């Protein structure tokens, strides 16, 4: 799977589970795909509510529960490796690839493969 070529497989999918680790968050989708991040995830929810989680926050109380079981209508990956998921309720979820952090920013896990977005040089 190559996200740079096609993100269409996200369309019609829903988030079924959101898991928090000590320095990590993971979103599990209905199609055996998951996205985990140890860096930064932002949700823009109408009316202009912004929810942000960062790896240094650990399991600090942040809720993305309003995204559970809401259908994804589009997905795209921009030139800065920011993955954007848009939901049927007009909310958006962004996964960032920080250029100032060494290591993996986020990983998209497929059934038999994965694709990591990382910065190994500063």
C-alpha positions as CSV (number, residue, x, y, z in Angstrom):
1,X,0.0,0.0,0.0
2,X,1.3,3.5,-0.8
3,X,-0.4,6.4,0.8
4,X,1.3,8.8,-1.6
5,X,-0.5,7.3,-4.5
6,X,-3.9,6.6,-3.0
7,X,-5.7,7.1,0.3
8,X,-9.1,6.1,-1.0
9,X,-9.2,2.9,1.1
10,X,-10.1,5.1,4.1
11,X,-13.4,6.2,2.5
12,X,-16.4,4.6,4.1
13,X,-14.4,3.3,7.1
14,X,-15.0,4.1,10.8
15,X,-12.8,4.3,13.9
16,X,-13.8,1.4,16.1
17,X,-11.3,1.9,18.9
18,X,-8.9,4.5,20.3
19,X,-6.1,3.3,22.6
20,X,-3.7,5.4,24.7
21,X,-0.3,4.2,25.7
22,X,2.3,5.9,27.9
23,X,3.6,8.0,25.0
24,X,1.4,6.8,22.1
25,X,-2.1,6.9,20.7
26,X,-3.6,4.4,18.3
27,X,-6.7,4.5,16.2
28,X,-8.1,1.2,15.0
29,X,-10.4,1.2,12.0
30,X,-13.0,-1.2,10.7
31,X,-10.9,-2.4,7.8
32,X,-7.9,-4.0,9.7
33,X,-6.0,-0.7,9.4
34,X,-4.7,1.3,12.4
35,X,-2.7,4.5,12.8
36,X,-0.4,5.0,15.8
37,X,1.3,8.2,16.7
38,X,3.9,9.2,19.3
39,X,4.1,12.7,18.0
40,X,1.0,14.9,17.4
41,X,-2.6,14.3,16.4
42,X,-5.1,17.2,16.0
43,X,-8.9,17.0,15.5
44,X,-10.8,20.0,14.2
45,X,-14.4,19.6,15.2
46,X,-17.2,22.1,14.4
47,X,-17.8,24.7,15.6
48,X,-14.0,25.3,15.4
49,X,-13.2,23.2,18.4
50,X,-9.6,22.0,18.3
51,X,-8.4,18.9,20.2
52,X,-4.7,18.2,20.3
53,X,-2.7,15.2,21.6
54,X,1.1,15.1,21.7
55,X,3.4,12.2,22.6
56,X,4.8,14.2,25.6
57,X,1.2,14.3,27.0
58,X,1.2,10.5,27.5
59,X,-2.2,9.4,28.8
60,X,-3.3,12.9,29.8
61,X,-7.0,13.2,29.5
62,X,-7.9,14.0,25.8
63,X,-11.1,12.6,24.2
64,X,-11.5,11.8,20.6
65,X,-14.6,9.6,21.4
66,X,-16.9,11.8,19.2
67,X,-15.1,10.3,16.2
68,X,-16.0,6.7,17.0
69,X,-18.3,5.2,14.4
70,X,-18.4,8.3,12.3
71,X,-17.8,7.6,8.6
72,X,-14.7,8.9,6.8
73,X,-15.6,10.6,3.5
74,X,-12.1,11.5,2.3
75,X,-8.4,11.2,3.1
76,X,-5.3,12.8,1.7
77,X,-1.5,13.0,2.3
78,X,0.1,16.3,1.6
79,X,3.7,17.1,0.6
80,X,4.7,17.6,4.3
81,X,3.4,14.0,5.1
82,X,0.4,15.3,7.0
83,X,-2.3,12.8,6.8
84,X,-5.8,14.3,6.9
85,X,-9.0,12.3,7.4
86,X,-12.3,14.0,6.9
87,X,-15.5,12.7,8.5
88,X,-19.1,12.9,7.4
89,X,-19.9,15.3,10.2
90,X,-17.2,17.7,8.7
91,X,-14.7,17.1,11.5
92,X,-11.1,16.4,10.4
93,X,-8.3,14.4,12.0
94,X,-4.6,15.2,11.2
95,X,-1.6,13.1,11.8
96,X,1.7,15.2,11.7
97,X,5.2,14.3,10.7
98,X,7.3,16.6,12.8
99,X,10.5,17.6,11.2
100,X,12.1,18.6,14.5
101,X,11.8,15.2,16.2
102,X,14.0,12.2,15.4
103,X,12.1,9.0,14.9
104,X,8.7,7.9,13.8
105,X,5.9,10.5,13.9
106,X,3.1,8.1,12.9
107,X,2.7,4.6,11.4
108,X,-0.1,3.4,9.3
109,X,-0.6,-0.4,9.8
110,X,-2.2,-2.4,7.1
111,X,-3.3,-6.1,7.5
112,X,0.1,-7.4,6.2
113,X,2.2,-4.3,5.9
114,X,2.9,-0.8,7.4
115,X,4.1,2.6,6.2
116,X,6.0,4.8,8.6
117,X,6.4,8.6,8.4
118,X,9.5,9.6,10.2
119,X,12.4,12.0,10.4
120,X,15.8,10.4,10.9
121,X,17.9,13.5,10.4
122,X,17.7,17.0,11.9
